[in-house]
Amino acid sequence: MTEFEKAVSILKKASRSGSRLGLERIFELAALIGDPQDKPKTVHVAGTNGKGSFCAMLSSVLTAQGYKTGTFSSPVMLKENDCVRIDGRPVSEKIFADAVIRTAEASEGMTDKPTEFELLSAAAFLIFAEQDCDFAVIECGMGGDGDSTNIIRRPMLSVITNVTIDHCAYLGNTTAEIASHKAGIIKSGVPVFFGGEDAAAFEVIRRRAELMDAELFTPEVSAFEPSDCEGVGARYKGEEYRVPLKGSYQYKNLISVLTCIEILRSEGVDLTVNAVKRGLKSVRWEGRFEQLCSDPVVIFDGAHNSDGMENFCNSIRCRFGDVKPALLIGVLADKDYRSYADMLRPLVGRVFAIAPNNPRALPSLELAECFNGLCLPTEPFPSVSEGFAAAYANCCEHRLPLLVAGSLYMYSDIVKEVERIKTKCK
């Protein structure tokens, strides 16, 4: 067993305890490894959707300016070490494994053992400290107040991208309840940005910011002008900024990042217009309306909740117009997947259901039965490979695009299927 395989095994064992919010374990664990979370300057990012894209864009800009920048995000996309990146690239398997193993060894004396995400968070903080990162852009896993990333004592900026309904079993059933958890990342005297539109959530965040004497910023939407339908560009203060990320929802993420760049500048961070443009132009982020194949077109989008699905549907309209692509979809059982049928029905043709490789996955037969009952004809498949093969063959026969949507936990399996077909066709 290699050191990397050992680290993966440690994380898999820790995952059996599931998700347990609360900061007692992670504070204890961080202290055991020297409290590395406070060494780099940090931007702490919470929100229902858009966190990953926001973090990727901002990290790329900071890197372009010359700052050594760490990024921590979840879930894992292809390999375990890709959730910890420096200057846009996953850290090496050696660096990742060393940090995870040392963190796990430090936790051996703890009575209440850390969860998988707590081990990952602590290991990421340790890596960024030991690799002398100037900045760390840290994405919350879930919520905010009880999330294991919320041990940063004084970030440079706290960000809440938006608040919509998700993770109700943990965070509550209303946007106000969910916002109260996400507002837990607001620190005393630290500026906070909110990029959402929900009035109830805004009021919760405004009150928390006032209580913490934290200046609250929101995007001045009228100051921005989209460059095109797909939302990959914006004109702002006489300059045009573009990102290669597709999906109409990236426009909102872009203006949030540009607004936060202004806030960081006011905090003394040097970020030139040229560096911002270069950083945004070179950003890479997987699984967000990402085209994996061109003939036929295969696009993956991690639309894993109702708000994400609505944004995904807007992107379908923008990209494909009257063409109805086929859809391969897999979801987790704790999501509001029933709401997806009405949104998807006018936009897609044949639907193929699969189950993501995750203990929380909804069986494909249940998803198909649900969608069929809601007048969205859907065929279930017992495995990702069988579902993808059927959907891909259908699209080749009818010269149609194939959309793959739902849980990000499907991403690595779908990429493998696409690569297998590309290899076969060579």
C-alpha positions in Angstrom: 0.0 0.0 0.0 1.4 3.4 -1.0 1.3 6.4 1.4 -1.4 7.9 -0.8 -3.5 4.7 -0.6 -3.0 4.7 3.1 -4.3 8.3 3.4 -7.3 7.4 1.3 -8.0 4.4 3.5 -7.8 6.7 6.6 -10.4 9.1 5.1 -12.7 6.2 4.0 -12.6 4.8 7.6 -13.4 8.3 9.0 -16.3 8.7 6.6 -18.3 5.9 8.3 -19.2 8.3 11.1 -21.0 10.5 8.6 -21.5 14.3 8.9 -21.5 15.7 12.4 -21.5 19.5 12.6 -19.8 21.3 15.5 -16.4 22.8 16.1 -15.2 21.1 19.3 -13.4 18.3 17.5 -11.8 20.4 14.8 -10.6 23.0 17.2 -9.0 20.2 19.3 -7.5 18.7 16.2 -6.1 22.0 14.8 -4.4 22.7 18.2 -2.7 19.3 18.0 -1.1 20.2 14.7 -0.1 23.7 15.6 -3.2 25.8 14.6 -2.1 26.2 10.9 -5.4 27.7 9.8 -4.3 31.3 10.8 -1.0 31.4 9.0 -2.1 32.5 5.4 -4.4 35.4 4.7 -7.8 33.8 4.1 -11.0 34.3 2.3 -13.8 32.2 3.8 -16.6 31.2 1.4 -20.0 29.9 2.3 -23.3 29.7 0.3 -25.7 27.2 -1.2 -24.5 27.3 -4.8 -21.6 28.9 -6.6 -19.0 28.5 -3.9 -16.7 26.3 -6.0 -16.8 28.5 -9.0 -16.3 31.6 -6.9 -13.3 30.1 -5.2 -11.7 29.0 -8.5 -12.1 32.4 -10.0 -10.8 34.4 -7.0 -7.9 31.9 -6.5 -6.9 32.2 -10.2 -6.8 36.0 -9.9 -4.7 35.9 -6.7 -2.3 33.5 -8.4 -2.1 35.8 -11.5 -1.1 38.6 -9.2 1.8 36.6 -8.0 0.4 35.4 -4.6 0.9 31.8 -3.8 -2.7 30.7 -3.3 -4.2 27.6 -1.7 -7.7 26.5 -2.4 -9.8 24.1 -0.4 -13.0 22.8 -2.0 -15.4 19.8 -1.9 -16.4 17.3 -2.9 -13.5 15.4 -4.4 -13.8 15.5 -8.2 -11.4 12.9 -9.7 -8.9 12.0 -6.9 -8.8 12.8 -3.2 -5.9 15.3 -3.5 -7.8 17.6 -6.0 -9.7 19.1 -3.1 -6.5 20.8 -2.0 -4.9 23.0 -4.6 -2.1 25.4 -4.8 -2.0 28.0 -7.6 -4.8 26.1 -9.4 -3.2 22.6 -9.4 -3.9 19.8 -7.0 -1.1 19.2 -4.5 1.0 16.1 -5.1 -0.1 12.8 -3.8 3.0 12.8 -1.5 2.2 16.2 0.1 -1.5 15.3 0.5 -0.8 11.8 2.0 1.8 13.2 4.4 -0.5 15.8 5.7 -3.5 13.4 6.1 -1.5 10.7 7.8 0.2 13.2 10.2 -3.2 14.8 11.0 -4.8 11.4 11.6 -1.9 10.4 13.9 -2.3 13.6 15.9 -6.0 12.7 16.4 -5.3 9.3 17.8 -5.6 10.5 21.4 -8.9 12.3 20.8 -11.8 10.7 22.6 -14.3 12.0 20.0 -12.6 11.1 16.7 -12.8 13.6 13.8 -15.0 13.1 10.8 -13.6 12.7 7.2 -14.3 16.3 6.4 -12.6 17.5 9.6 -9.5 15.5 8.8 -9.5 16.9 5.3 -10.0 20.5 6.5 -7.2 20.2 9.0 -4.9 18.6 6.5 -5.6 21.4 4.0 -4.8 24.0 6.6 -1.6 22.2 7.4 -0.5 22.0 3.8 -1.2 25.7 3.1 0.8 26.7 6.2 3.8 24.4 5.4 3.8 25.4 1.8 4.0 29.1 2.8 0.9 30.1 0.9 0.2 33.9 0.9 -3.5 33.4 0.6 -5.9 30.5 1.2 -9.4 30.6 -0.3 -11.5 28.2 1.9 -14.9 26.8 0.9 -17.3 25.7 3.6 -18.5 22.1 3.3 -22.0 22.7 4.6 -23.7 25.6 6.4 -21.1 27.8 8.1 -21.3 28.1 11.9 -20.7 24.4 12.6 -18.6 23.7 9.5 -15.1 22.5 10.2 -13.6 25.3 8.1 -15.0 27.8 10.6 -12.0 27.9 12.8 -10.3 30.7 11.0 -10.1 33.4 13.6 -9.8 36.4 11.4 -10.1 36.1 7.6 -9.6 39.0 5.4 -13.1 38.6 3.9 -16.1 36.4 4.6 -18.3 35.6 1.6 -21.8 34.1 1.4 -22.5 33.6 -2.3 -26.2 33.0 -1.9 -28.8 31.2 0.2 -31.4 28.8 -1.2 -33.0 25.6 0.1 -30.6 22.7 0.6 -29.4 20.3 3.3 -32.7 20.9 5.2 -32.1 18.0 7.6 -29.0 19.9 9.0 -29.7 23.5 8.3 -33.5 24.1 8.4 -36.4 24.4 6.1 -36.5 28.1 5.3 -33.9 30.5 3.8 -33.9 32.5 7.1 -32.9 29.4 9.1 -30.3 28.4 6.5 -28.9 31.9 6.5 -28.5 31.9 10.2 -26.1 29.0 9.9 -24.2 30.5 6.9 -23.9 33.9 8.8 -21.9 32.0 11.4 -18.8 32.6 9.4 -19.0 36.4 9.9 -16.2 37.5 12.2 -15.9 40.6 14.3 -14.7 43.6 12.3 -14.2 41.5 9.1 -16.0 42.7 5.9 -18.6 40.3 4.6 -20.1 40.0 1.1 -23.5 38.6 0.3 -24.3 37.8 -3.3 -27.8 36.4 -3.0 -31.2 37.8 -3.7 -33.4 36.2 -1.0 -34.8 39.0 1.2 -35.3 36.9 4.3 -31.7 35.6 4.1 -30.4 39.1 3.6 -32.1 40.4 6.7 -30.6 37.6 8.8 -27.1 38.3 7.4 -27.5 42.0 7.8 -28.4 41.6 11.5 -25.5 39.3 12.1 -23.1 41.7 10.4 -24.4 44.6 12.4 -24.0 42.6 15.6 -20.4 41.7 14.7 -19.5 45.2 13.5 -18.7 43.7 10.1 -19.2 46.0 7.1 -21.7 44.3 4.7 -21.3 44.5 0.9 -23.6 43.4 -1.9 -23.1 43.5 -5.6 -24.2 46.7 -7.4 -25.7 44.7 -10.2 -26.5 47.8 -12.4 -22.8 48.6 -12.6 -22.2 45.4 -14.6 -23.3 44.5 -18.1 -23.2 40.9 -19.5 -21.1 40.4 -22.6 -23.1 37.5 -24.0 -26.0 35.1 -23.4 -23.9 32.4 -21.8 -22.7 34.8 -19.1 -19.0 34.3 -19.5 -18.2 38.0 -19.7 -19.0 41.2 -18.0 -18.2 44.9 -18.6 -17.4 46.8 -15.5 -15.9 50.3 -15.0 -14.9 50.5 -18.6 -13.1 47.1 -18.7 -14.3 43.8 -20.0 -13.7 40.6 -18.0 -14.1 37.1 -19.3 -14.0 33.6 -18.0 -13.9 30.4 -20.0 -16.4 28.7 -17.7 -19.8 28.1 -19.4 -23.3 28.3 -17.9 -25.4 31.3 -17.6 -25.1 31.2 -13.8 -21.4 32.0 -14.1 -22.3 35.7 -14.7 -23.5 36.1 -11.1 -20.4 34.4 -9.8 -18.3 36.7 -12.0 -19.8 39.9 -10.6 -19.5 38.5 -7.1 -15.8 37.9 -7.6 -15.3 41.4 -9.2 -17.1 43.0 -6.2 -15.0 41.0 -3.7 -11.8 42.1 -5.6 -12.8 45.7 -4.9 -13.2 44.8 -1.2 -9.8 43.2 -1.0 -8.2 46.2 -2.7 -9.8 48.4 0.0 -8.1 46.0 2.6 -4.7 46.7 1.0 -4.4 43.7 -1.4 -2.7 44.6 -4.6 -4.8 43.3 -7.5 -4.2 45.1 -10.9 -6.7 45.1 -13.7 -4.3 43.1 -15.9 -3.8 40.4 -13.2 -7.6 40.2 -12.7 -8.2 39.8 -16.4 -5.4 37.2 -16.8 -6.6 35.3 -13.7 -10.2 35.1 -14.9 -9.2 34.2 -18.4 -7.2 31.2 -17.2 -9.5 29.9 -14.6 -10.4 26.2 -14.7 -13.2 24.4 -12.8 -14.6 21.0 -13.3 -18.2 19.9 -13.4 -20.0 23.2 -14.0 -21.6 23.1 -17.5 -18.3 21.5 -18.6 -18.1 20.1 -22.1 -16.4 16.7 -21.9 -16.8 15.7 -25.5 -17.6 17.4 -28.8 -19.0 14.7 -31.1 -21.5 14.2 -29.8 -21.5 17.1 -27.4 -21.4 15.8 -23.8 -21.8 18.4 -21.0 -21.6 17.7 -17.3 -23.3 20.0 -14.7 -23.4 19.5 -11.0 -26.9 20.8 -10.6 -27.7 19.1 -7.3 -30.5 21.2 -5.8 -33.5 23.1 -7.0 -31.7 26.4 -7.4 -28.8 24.7 -9.2 -31.3 22.9 -11.5 -33.1 26.1 -12.4 -29.7 27.7 -13.3 -28.8 24.6 -15.3 -32.1 24.9 -17.2 -31.4 28.5 -18.0 -28.1 27.4 -19.5 -29.8 24.8 -21.6 -32.1 27.4 -23.1 -29.2 29.7 -23.8 -26.9 27.1 -25.3 -29.4 24.8 -27.3 -32.5 26.9 -28.0 -35.2 24.7 -29.5 -32.9 21.6 -29.6 -33.9 19.0 -27.0 -30.8 17.2 -25.7 -30.9 13.8 -24.0 -30.4 13.8 -20.2 -28.6 11.4 -18.0 -29.3 12.2 -14.4 -28.5 10.9 -10.9 -29.3 12.4 -7.6 -28.9 12.0 -3.9 -32.0 10.9 -2.0 -32.1 13.9 0.4 -32.5 16.4 -2.5 -35.7 17.9 -3.7 -35.5 16.0 -7.0 -39.3 16.1 -7.4 -39.1 19.7 -8.3 -36.8 19.0 -11.2 -39.4 17.4 -13.5 -41.4 20.6 -14.3 -38.2 22.5 -15.0 -36.7 19.8 -17.3 -39.8 18.7 -19.2 -39.9 21.4 -21.8 -36.1 21.4 -22.4 -35.0 17.7 -22.8 -35.9 14.7 -24.8 -35.1 11.2 -23.6 -34.1 10.9 -19.9 -31.9 8.2 -18.5 -31.7 7.7 -14.8 -28.7 6.3 -12.8 -27.6 6.3 -9.2 -24.4 8.1 -8.1 -21.7 6.1 -6.4 -22.6 7.4 -2.9 -24.3 5.9 0.1 -26.9 8.7 0.0 -27.8 8.0 -3.7 -31.4 7.6 -4.8 -31.9 4.3 -6.6 -32.3 4.9 -10.4 -35.6 3.0 -10.4 -37.1 5.4 -7.7 -36.0 8.4 -9.7 -37.5 7.0 -12.9 -40.8 6.2 -11.1 -40.9 9.7 -9.7 -40.2 11.4 -13.0 -42.6 9.1 -14.9 -45.3 10.0 -12.4 -44.6 13.6 -13.1 -44.9 13.2 -16.9 -41.2 13.2 -17.6 -40.6 9.8 -19.3 -37.5 8.3 -17.8 -35.7 5.0 -18.2 -33.7 3.6 -15.2 -30.3 1.8 -15.5 -28.6 -0.3 -12.8 -25.2 1.3 -13.2 -23.5 4.5 -14.4 -21.7 2.7 -17.2 -24.9 1.1 -18.6 -26.8 4.3 -18.3 -24.1 6.3 -20.0 -23.7 3.7 -22.8 -27.4 3.8 -23.6 -27.6 7.6 -23.5 -24.5 8.1 -25.5 -25.7 5.6 -28.2 -29.0 7.4 -28.4 -27.3 10.7 -28.9 -24.9 9.3 -31.6 -27.9 7.8 -33.5 -30.0 11.0 -33.4 -27.1 13.5 -33.6 -28.2 15.1 -30.3 -26.2 16.6 -27.4 -26.0 14.6 -24.1 -26.4 16.4 -20.8 -25.3 14.8 -17.6 -26.6 16.4 -14.5 -27.2 15.9 -10.8 -24.7 14.9 -8.1 -21.1 15.9 -8.4 -20.3 12.5 -7.0 -21.0 11.1 -10.5 -18.3 13.3 -12.1 -15.3 10.9 -11.9 -17.4 8.0 -13.2 -18.7 10.0 -16.1 -15.2 11.3 -17.0 -14.0 7.7 -17.0 -16.8 6.7 -19.4 -16.0 9.5 -21.7 -12.3 8.7 -21.7 -13.1 5.1 -22.4 -15.1 6.0 -25.5 -12.4 8.4 -26.7 -9.8 5.7 -26.4 -12.0 3.2 -28.2 -12.5 5.6 -31.1 -8.8 6.3 -31.6 
